[in-house]
Amino acid sequence: MNKLKVAVFALLAIIVFTGCSVKKNDSDIIKINDTVITKSEYDKAYETMTKNNVFAQMGVDIKDNPDNVFALMMRDKVVSELIVKAILNEEMDKNKINVTKDELENAEKDVIGKFGSKEQFLQLLKMNGITYDKFKKDIEEEIKMKKYVDSIAMVSVGESEAKKYYDENKDKFKYPQRVRASHILISSNPEQIKAKLKEENKDITEEELTSKTEEVMNENLKKAEDILAKVKKAPNTFAKVAKENSQDTASAIRGGDLGFFGKEEMVEPFAEKAFEMKPNTISDIVQTQYGYHIIMVTDRAEAGTTSFEQAKKDIINYLESMDKVDILKNKLEALRKEAKVEYLDDSYNPEKIQEKIKEAAKANPELQKTFGTQETEQENK
């Protein structure tokens, strides 16, 4: 049921990730009604968007060449989302949508409470390069958006609607056999190690690179073996050791706890080992593409189905959230059609960007085929 716990802000994060403001001491690139987007605001939004994008996962550095097709696609996306954000901000200001101090403090406490303590939460923010001020600003934006949606239309989902959803989606409420485990990870991906070594020494030979990579892998393995000996000797210290040593920062803050998970949710070597273990036992070292793991299984749960009574609250929240998303999307589409948008720098004009995307795609037959198909579909609409 975790998948049903969807907030309006989370669903729309892809279109409202950064603020816009009126500035005259920077290069103005787009004007939306009375709001100006500057080059520095665009750059900041672009940097945010490219940190964990799909192209980076494919090994494509879209920042390396601003005129390659992937970079242009990202530019188009960022421009579109900045415009939507500016329109939404203007609309919320016009409707005097504000967040009180109490609302902000209560929301902060609610989020922090899910991580145990403020100290643990601050540590997690630090590990992920997020300032507390940025966290507060994001929370404030979420509250404002929810209040704005409520000002447009009140949404209420009854028990009968929730039951109908439950009956029509029974498979979503089935869960497989699960285990609860904690782990300590010593990161050790050979490709990442090689990339880092190459970055540090441009002149390194392939032979030296292979040898040095193996050396680093062995050092990491030795570190994992030392930690394993430590927790095998004193299993009750596992959480403490995980907090101090695990390089999976998200779980380290919880003493390595991963919660309950199904076999398909983890990479195969990790899952295979975890599911063959008994509760309160510690594994030997398990290697995956992420590195060296030490696993401690703490509980097991058989497969089953969540009852309607157990799921009801989550279903109602989910259905109400989906209704709010539809309301907000429809409102934004209407506001977008009414908005006066001026491209002060033509290189940020979506029409020009699309033209450049098609030109860049011509150099790649597969991309040309894709964009040609998209263009045909657009003409047929």
ROVOVEX-662174 format. One record per residue (C-alpha): residue number from 1; z, y, x. Coordinates in steps of 0.05 Angstrom, whole numbers, plus 32768, in hexadecimal, padded with zeros to 4 digits. Layout:
BEGIN
+-----+------+-------+------+
!   i !   up ! north ! east !
+-----+------+-------+------+
! NUM !    Z !     Y !    X !
...
+-----+------+-------+------+
***
This chain:
BEGIN
+-----+------+-------+------+
!   i !   up ! north ! east !
+-----+------+-------+------+
!   1 ! 8000 !  8000 ! 8000 !
!   2 ! 8004 !  802F ! 803B !
!   3 ! 7FBA !  803E ! 8032 !
!   4 ! 7FC8 !  805C ! 7FEE !
!   5 ! 7FF9 !  808F ! 800A !
!   6 ! 7FC3 !  80C5 ! 8012 !
!   7 ! 7FD4 !  810F ! 8010 !
!   8 ! 7FA3 !  8144 ! 7FFB !
!   9 ! 7FA9 !  8168 ! 803D !
!  10 ! 7F9E !  8128 ! 8064 !
!  11 ! 7F5F !  8118 ! 803D !
!  12 ! 7F43 !  815D ! 8049 !
!  13 ! 7F5A !  8165 ! 8091 !
!  14 ! 7F12 !  815D ! 80A7 !
!  15 ! 7F00 !  819F ! 8086 !
!  16 ! 7F3E !  81C9 ! 8091 !
!  17 ! 7F55 !  81BE ! 80D8 !
!  18 ! 7F5B !  8205 ! 80F3 !
!  19 ! 7F66 !  824C ! 80DC !
!  20 ! 7F36 !  8287 ! 80D9 !
!  21 ! 7F47 !  82D0 ! 80DC !
!  22 ! 7F28 !  8315 ! 80E1 !
!  23 ! 7F21 !  8329 ! 812A !
!  24 ! 7EF7 !  835E ! 814A !
!  25 ! 7F09 !  8354 ! 8193 !
!  26 ! 7EE1 !  8314 ! 8199 !
!  27 ! 7E99 !  8300 ! 8190 !
!  28 ! 7E8E !  82FA ! 8145 !
!  29 ! 7E60 !  82C0 ! 8132 !
!  30 ! 7E67 !  82B6 ! 80E7 !
!  31 ! 7E7F !  82E2 ! 80AD !
!  32 ! 7E95 !  82C2 ! 806C !
!  33 ! 7EA3 !  82F7 ! 8036 !
!  34 ! 7ED9 !  8321 ! 805A !
!  35 ! 7EEC !  82ED ! 808E !
!  36 ! 7ECE !  82EB ! 80D4 !
!  37 ! 7ECB !  82AD ! 80FF !
!  38 ! 7ECA !  82BC ! 814A !
!  39 ! 7EAE !  8296 ! 8184 !
!  40 ! 7EF3 !  8286 ! 819E !
!  41 ! 7F08 !  826A ! 815B !
!  42 ! 7ECA !  823F ! 8159 !
!  43 ! 7ED7 !  8227 ! 81A1 !
!  44 ! 7F1E !  8214 ! 818F !
!  45 ! 7F08 !  81EE ! 8151 !
!  46 ! 7ED0 !  81CB ! 8179 !
!  47 ! 7F02 !  81B6 ! 81AE !
!  48 ! 7F31 !  819A ! 8179 !
!  49 ! 7EF9 !  8174 ! 8157 !
!  50 ! 7EDD !  8156 ! 8197 !
!  51 ! 7F20 !  813B ! 81B2 !
!  52 ! 7F1E !  80F9 ! 818C !
!  53 ! 7ED8 !  80F7 ! 816F !
!  54 ! 7EAD !  80BA ! 8167 !
!  55 ! 7E7D !  80D1 ! 819E !
!  56 ! 7EB6 !  80D2 ! 81D1 !
!  57 ! 7EC7 !  808B ! 81BD !
!  58 ! 7E7E !  8078 ! 81CB !
!  59 ! 7E84 !  8097 ! 8210 !
!  60 ! 7E58 !  80D3 ! 81FF !
!  61 ! 7E71 !  8116 ! 821A !
!  62 ! 7E55 !  8146 ! 81E6 !
!  63 ! 7E73 !  8182 ! 820B !
!  64 ! 7E4A !  8172 ! 8248 !
!  65 ! 7E09 !  8189 ! 8228 !
!  66 ! 7E0F !  81B8 ! 81EC !
!  67 ! 7DC6 !  81AD ! 81D9 !
!  68 ! 7DC8 !  8161 ! 81D3 !
!  69 ! 7DC3 !  8144 ! 818E !
!  70 ! 7E0B !  812E ! 8189 !
!  71 ! 7E26 !  8172 ! 819F !
!  72 ! 7DF9 !  8194 ! 816C !
!  73 ! 7E12 !  8165 ! 8135 !
!  74 ! 7E59 !  8177 ! 8147 !
!  75 ! 7E48 !  81C2 ! 8147 !
!  76 ! 7E2B !  81BB ! 8101 !
!  77 ! 7E6A !  8197 ! 80E9 !
!  78 ! 7E9A !  81CA ! 8108 !
!  79 ! 7E74 !  8206 ! 80EC !
!  80 ! 7E74 !  81E7 ! 80A6 !
!  81 ! 7EBE !  81D9 ! 80A8 !
!  82 ! 7ED0 !  821E ! 80C3 !
!  83 ! 7EAA !  823E ! 8089 !
!  84 ! 7ECE !  8212 ! 8056 !
!  85 ! 7F11 !  8222 ! 8076 !
!  86 ! 7F03 !  826D ! 8074 !
!  87 ! 7EF0 !  8269 ! 802A !
!  88 ! 7F2E !  8241 ! 801A !
!  89 ! 7F5B !  8271 ! 8040 !
!  90 ! 7F3E !  82AD ! 801C !
!  91 ! 7F47 !  828B ! 7FD9 !
!  92 ! 7F90 !  8279 ! 7FE7 !
!  93 ! 7F9F !  82C0 ! 7FFE !
!  94 ! 7F7E !  82DC ! 7FC0 !
!  95 ! 7FAA !  82AF ! 7F95 !
!  96 ! 7FE8 !  82C2 ! 7FBD !
!  97 ! 7FF6 !  827A ! 7FD1 !
!  98 ! 8031 !  827D ! 8001 !
!  99 ! 8064 !  824D ! 801E !
! 100 ! 80AD !  825D ! 801A !
! 101 ! 80DE !  8252 ! 8053 !
! 102 ! 8102 !  821C ! 802C !
! 103 ! 80C1 !  81F7 ! 801B !
! 104 ! 80AD !  81F6 ! 8064 !
! 105 ! 80F2 !  81E0 ! 807C !
! 106 ! 80F6 !  81A8 ! 8048 !
! 107 ! 80B0 !  818F ! 805A !
! 108 ! 80C1 !  8190 ! 80A5 !
! 109 ! 8101 !  8168 ! 8098 !
! 110 ! 80DB !  8135 ! 806E !
! 111 ! 80A8 !  8128 ! 80A6 !
! 112 ! 80DC !  8128 ! 80DE !
! 113 ! 8108 !  80F8 ! 80B6 !
! 114 ! 80D2 !  80C3 ! 80B9 !
! 115 ! 80D8 !  80C2 ! 8105 !
! 116 ! 8123 !  80BA ! 810A !
! 117 ! 8139 !  80FB ! 8129 !
! 118 ! 811E !  813F ! 813C !
! 119 ! 8126 !  812E ! 8185 !
! 120 ! 80FA !  80F0 ! 817E !
! 121 ! 80C7 !  8117 ! 8155 !
! 122 ! 80C3 !  814E ! 8189 !
! 123 ! 80B8 !  811A ! 81BE !
! 124 ! 807F !  80FC ! 8196 !
! 125 ! 805F !  8140 ! 818D !
! 126 ! 8064 !  814D ! 81D8 !
! 127 ! 8045 !  8109 ! 81E8 !
! 128 ! 8009 !  811C ! 81BC !
! 129 ! 8002 !  8163 ! 81D7 !
! 130 ! 8017 !  8185 ! 8196 !
! 131 ! 8046 !  81C0 ! 8194 !
! 132 ! 807C !  81C6 ! 8160 !
! 133 ! 805D !  8208 ! 8149 !
! 134 ! 801B !  81E5 ! 813D !
! 135 ! 803F !  81AF ! 8116 !
! 136 ! 8061 !  81E4 ! 80EA !
! 137 ! 801F !  8208 ! 80DF !
! 138 ! 7FFD !  81C7 ! 80C9 !
! 139 ! 8037 !  81B8 ! 8099 !
! 140 ! 8032 !  81FF ! 807C !
! 141 ! 7FE7 !  81F6 ! 8071 !
! 142 ! 7FF3 !  81B4 ! 804E !
! 143 ! 8026 !  81D3 ! 801E !
! 144 ! 7FF8 !  820E ! 8010 !
! 145 ! 7FBE !  81E1 ! 7FFF !
! 146 ! 7FE8 !  81B6 ! 7FD0 !
! 147 ! 8002 !  81F5 ! 7FAD !
! 148 ! 7FBC !  8210 ! 7FA7 !
! 149 ! 7FA2 !  81D0 ! 7F87 !
! 150 ! 7FDD !  81D2 ! 7F56 !
! 151 ! 7FCB !  821A ! 7F45 !
! 152 ! 7F84 !  8204 ! 7F32 !
! 153 ! 7F98 !  81C9 ! 7F07 !
! 154 ! 7FD7 !  819F ! 7EFE !
! 155 ! 7FCA !  8155 ! 7F0A !
! 156 ! 7FF4 !  811E ! 7EEA !
! 157 ! 7FE6 !  80D3 ! 7EEB !
! 158 ! 800B !  80A7 ! 7EBA !
! 159 ! 8026 !  8060 ! 7EC0 !
! 160 ! 7FED !  8044 ! 7E97 !
! 161 ! 7FB9 !  8061 ! 7EC7 !
! 162 ! 7FDF !  8046 ! 7F02 !
! 163 ! 7FE3 !  8000 ! 7EE1 !
! 164 ! 7F98 !  8002 ! 7ED3 !
! 165 ! 7F8B !  8011 ! 7F1D !
! 166 ! 7FBB !  7FD9 ! 7F32 !
! 167 ! 7F9A !  7FA6 ! 7F04 !
! 168 ! 7F54 !  7FB9 ! 7F1B !
! 169 ! 7F66 !  7FB8 ! 7F65 !
! 170 ! 7F93 !  7F7C ! 7F6C !
! 171 ! 7F76 !  7F6A ! 7FB0 !
! 172 ! 7F8F !  7FAC ! 7FCD !
! 173 ! 7FD7 !  7F97 ! 7FBF !
! 174 ! 7FD3 !  7F54 ! 7FE1 !
! 175 ! 7FEF !  7F50 ! 8027 !
! 176 ! 7FE7 !  7F19 ! 805B !
! 177 ! 801C !  7EF7 ! 8084 !
! 178 ! 803A !  7F2C ! 80B1 !
! 179 ! 8068 !  7F31 ! 80EC !
! 180 ! 8092 !  7F6B ! 8104 !
! 181 ! 8090 !  7F76 ! 814E !
! 182 ! 80A0 !  7FA7 ! 8185 !
! 183 ! 807B !  7FAC ! 81C6 !
! 184 ! 807B !  7FCC ! 820A !
! 185 ! 8036 !  7FE0 ! 8224 !
! 186 ! 8022 !  7FED ! 826B !
! 187 ! 7FDD !  800C ! 8264 !
! 188 ! 7FAA !  7FEB ! 8290 !
! 189 ! 7F61 !  7FF0 ! 827A !
! 190 ! 7F33 !  7FE1 ! 82B6 !
! 191 ! 7EFB !  800F ! 829C !
! 192 ! 7F2B !  8049 ! 8293 !
! 193 ! 7F48 !  803C ! 82D8 !
! 194 ! 7F02 !  803C ! 82F6 !
! 195 ! 7EF0 !  807D ! 82D3 !
! 196 ! 7F30 !  809F ! 82EC !
! 197 ! 7F24 !  8086 ! 8333 !
! 198 ! 7EDC !  80A0 ! 8332 !
! 199 ! 7EF4 !  80E3 ! 8319 !
! 200 ! 7F27 !  80E7 ! 8351 !
! 201 ! 7EF6 !  80D0 ! 8387 !
! 202 ! 7EAC !  80DF ! 8379 !
! 203 ! 7E96 !  80BD ! 83B9 !
! 204 ! 7EB8 !  807A ! 83AD !
! 205 ! 7E8B !  803D ! 83B5 !
! 206 ! 7E84 !  8007 ! 8381 !
! 207 ! 7EA6 !  7FD5 ! 83B0 !
! 208 ! 7EE0 !  8005 ! 83BB !
! 209 ! 7EE3 !  8014 ! 8371 !
! 210 ! 7EE9 !  7FCB ! 835F !
! 211 ! 7F1E !  7FBE ! 8394 !
! 212 ! 7F47 !  7FFB ! 8380 !
! 213 ! 7F42 !  7FEB ! 8336 !
! 214 ! 7F5D !  7FA5 ! 8343 !
! 215 ! 7F95 !  7FC2 ! 836C !
! 216 ! 7FAA !  7FF1 ! 8334 !
! 217 ! 7FA6 !  7FB8 ! 8301 !
! 218 ! 7FD3 !  7F8E ! 832D !
! 219 ! 8005 !  7FC7 ! 8335 !
! 220 ! 8007 !  7FCF ! 82E9 !
! 221 ! 8010 !  7F84 ! 82E0 !
! 222 ! 804A !  7F84 ! 8312 !
! 223 ! 806A !  7FBD ! 82EB !
! 224 ! 8063 !  7F95 ! 82AA !
! 225 ! 8081 !  7F57 ! 82CB !
! 226 ! 80BD !  7F7F ! 82E4 !
! 227 ! 80C9 !  7F9A ! 829E !
! 228 ! 80C1 !  7F55 ! 827F !
! 229 ! 80F6 !  7F38 ! 82AE !
! 230 ! 8124 !  7F71 ! 8299 !
! 231 ! 811D !  7F67 ! 824D !
! 232 ! 811F !  7F1B ! 8253 !
! 233 ! 8162 !  7F21 ! 8276 !
! 234 ! 817D !  7F52 ! 8242 !
! 235 ! 8155 !  7F4E ! 8201 !
! 236 ! 8183 !  7F7F ! 81DE !
! 237 ! 8168 !  7FB6 ! 820C !
! 238 ! 8120 !  7FAD ! 81F5 !
! 239 ! 811E !  7FED ! 81CB !
! 240 ! 813D !  8016 ! 8202 !
! 241 ! 810D !  7FFB ! 8237 !
! 242 ! 80D2 !  8007 ! 8208 !
! 243 ! 80E6 !  8050 ! 81FE !
! 244 ! 80EA !  805A ! 8249 !
! 245 ! 80AD !  8032 ! 825F !
! 246 ! 807A !  8023 ! 8229 !
! 247 ! 803A !  804A ! 822F !
! 248 ! 802B !  8042 ! 81E5 !
! 249 ! 804A !  8085 ! 81D6 !
! 250 ! 8046 !  807E ! 818A !
! 251 ! 8072 !  803F ! 8188 !
! 252 ! 809B !  804E ! 81C7 !
! 253 ! 80C1 !  8085 ! 81A2 !
! 254 ! 80D7 !  804E ! 8170 !
! 255 ! 80ED !  801F ! 81A7 !
! 256 ! 80A9 !  7FFD ! 81A6 !
! 257 ! 80AD !  7FEB ! 815B !
! 258 ! 8069 !  7FE0 ! 813C !
! 259 ! 8084 !  7FCF ! 80F7 !
! 260 ! 8066 !  7F96 ! 80CD !
! 261 ! 801C !  7F87 ! 80D9 !
! 262 ! 7FE9 !  7F52 ! 80C5 !
! 263 ! 7FC4 !  7F28 ! 80F7 !
! 264 ! 7F83 !  7F4E ! 80EE !
! 265 ! 7FA4 !  7F90 ! 80FD !
! 266 ! 7FAE !  7F83 ! 8147 !
! 267 ! 7F7F !  7F70 ! 8180 !
! 268 ! 7F77 !  7F24 ! 8185 !
! 269 ! 7FA1 !  7F11 ! 81C2 !
! 270 ! 7FDB !  7F3C ! 81AA !
! 271 ! 7FD7 !  7F21 ! 8162 !
! 272 ! 7FD0 !  7ED9 ! 8178 !
! 273 ! 800F !  7EDD ! 81A2 !
! 274 ! 8038 !  7F05 ! 816F !
! 275 ! 8028 !  7ED5 ! 8136 !
! 276 ! 803B !  7E96 ! 815D !
! 277 ! 807F !  7EB3 ! 8171 !
! 278 ! 80C1 !  7EAA ! 814D !
! 279 ! 80ED !  7EE6 ! 813C !
! 280 ! 811A !  7F01 ! 8173 !
! 281 ! 80F0 !  7EE5 ! 81AB !
! 282 ! 80CC !  7F09 ! 81E3 !
! 283 ! 8086 !  7EF6 ! 81FB !
! 284 ! 806C !  7EF0 ! 8242 !
! 285 ! 8039 !  7F25 ! 8256 !
! 286 ! 7FFD !  7F2A ! 8227 !
! 287 ! 7FBF !  7F4D ! 8240 !
! 288 ! 7F8F !  7F72 ! 8212 !
! 289 ! 7F5C !  7FA9 ! 821E !
! 290 ! 7F96 !  7FDA ! 821A !
! 291 ! 7FBE !  7FBC ! 8252 !
! 292 ! 7FFB !  7F8F ! 825A !
! 293 ! 8028 !  7F84 ! 821D !
! 294 ! 806E !  7F67 ! 8217 !
! 295 ! 807A !  7F54 ! 81CF !
! 296 ! 80BB !  7F49 ! 81AA !
! 297 ! 80B4 !  7F2D ! 8163 !
! 298 ! 80ED !  7F43 ! 8136 !
! 299 ! 80DA !  7F2A ! 80F1 !
! 300 ! 80A6 !  7F04 ! 80C8 !
! 301 ! 808E !  7F0B ! 807F !
! 302 ! 8064 !  7EDA ! 8057 !
! 303 ! 8025 !  7EEF ! 8032 !
! 304 ! 802C !  7F0A ! 7FEC !
! 305 ! 801A !  7F40 ! 7FB9 !
! 306 ! 803D !  7F82 ! 7FAD !
! 307 ! 8054 !  7F86 ! 7F65 !
! 308 ! 803F !  7FBF ! 7F38 !
! 309 ! 8086 !  7FDA ! 7F35 !
! 310 ! 8089 !  7FDB ! 7F80 !
! 311 ! 8045 !  7FFC ! 7F85 !
! 312 ! 8048 !  802B ! 7F49 !
! 313 ! 8062 !  8069 ! 7F6D !
! 314 ! 802F !  8063 ! 7FA5 !
! 315 ! 7FF6 !  8058 ! 7F74 !
! 316 ! 8009 !  8096 ! 7F4B !
! 317 ! 800D !  80C0 ! 7F8A !
! 318 ! 7FCB !  80A5 ! 7FA2 !
! 319 ! 7FA6 !  80B1 ! 7F60 !
! 320 ! 7FC3 !  80F7 ! 7F5A !
! 321 ! 7FAE !  8106 ! 7FA1 !
! 322 ! 7F67 !  80EE ! 7F94 !
! 323 ! 7F63 !  8119 ! 7F55 !
! 324 ! 7F7B !  8155 ! 7F7D !
! 325 ! 7F48 !  8148 ! 7FB3 !
! 326 ! 7F10 !  8148 ! 7F7F !
! 327 ! 7F2A !  8188 ! 7F60 !
! 328 ! 7F2D !  81AB ! 7FA4 !
! 329 ! 7EE8 !  8191 ! 7FBA !
! 330 ! 7EC8 !  81AA ! 7F79 !
! 331 ! 7EEA !  81ED ! 7F7F !
! 332 ! 7ED4 !  81F5 ! 7FC8 !
! 333 ! 7E8C !  81E3 ! 7FB7 !
! 334 ! 7E8C !  821A ! 7F82 !
! 335 ! 7EAB !  824D ! 7FB1 !
! 336 ! 7E7A !  8239 ! 7FE8 !
! 337 ! 7E3F !  8249 ! 7FBA !
! 338 ! 7E5D !  828D ! 7FA9 !
! 339 ! 7E70 !  82A0 ! 7FF0 !
! 340 ! 7E48 !  82D2 ! 8019 !
! 341 ! 7E3D !  82B2 ! 805D !
! 342 ! 7E1D !  82D9 ! 8096 !
! 343 ! 7E0B !  82B8 ! 80D8 !
! 344 ! 7E17 !  82F0 ! 810A !
! 345 ! 7E02 !  82C2 ! 8142 !
! 346 ! 7DC5 !  829A ! 812C !
! 347 ! 7DD6 !  825F ! 8159 !
! 348 ! 7E0E !  824E ! 8127 !
! 349 ! 7DE0 !  824E ! 80EB !
! 350 ! 7DDF !  8207 ! 80CE !
! 351 ! 7D94 !  820C ! 80C1 !
! 352 ! 7D86 !  821C ! 810A !
! 353 ! 7DB6 !  81E6 ! 8121 !
! 354 ! 7D93 !  81B3 ! 80F5 !
! 355 ! 7D50 !  81C7 ! 8113 !
! 356 ! 7D6C !  81BD ! 8159 !
! 357 ! 7D89 !  817A ! 8145 !
! 358 ! 7D44 !  8162 ! 812F !
! 359 ! 7D25 !  817B ! 816F !
! 360 ! 7D59 !  8159 ! 819A !
! 361 ! 7D51 !  8119 ! 8172 !
! 362 ! 7D07 !  8115 ! 8182 !
! 363 ! 7D18 !  80FF ! 81C9 !
! 364 ! 7D3A !  80C1 ! 81AD !
! 365 ! 7D11 !  8093 ! 817F !
! 366 ! 7D4F !  8075 ! 815E !
! 367 ! 7D6C !  80BA ! 814F !
! 368 ! 7D29 !  80D3 ! 8138 !
! 369 ! 7D25 !  8099 ! 8108 !
! 370 ! 7D6C !  80A8 ! 80EE !
! 371 ! 7D60 !  80F2 ! 80E5 !
! 372 ! 7D1B !  80E5 ! 80C7 !
! 373 ! 7D3B !  80B7 ! 8093 !
! 374 ! 7D71 !  80EB ! 8083 !
! 375 ! 7D3C !  8121 ! 807B !
! 376 ! 7D14 !  80F5 ! 804B !
! 377 ! 7D52 !  80E7 ! 8022 !
! 378 ! 7D61 !  8132 ! 801E !
! 379 ! 7D1A !  8140 ! 8005 !
! 380 ! 7D20 !  810B ! 7FD0 !
! 381 ! 7D60 !  8128 ! 7FB3 !
+-----+------+-------+------+
***
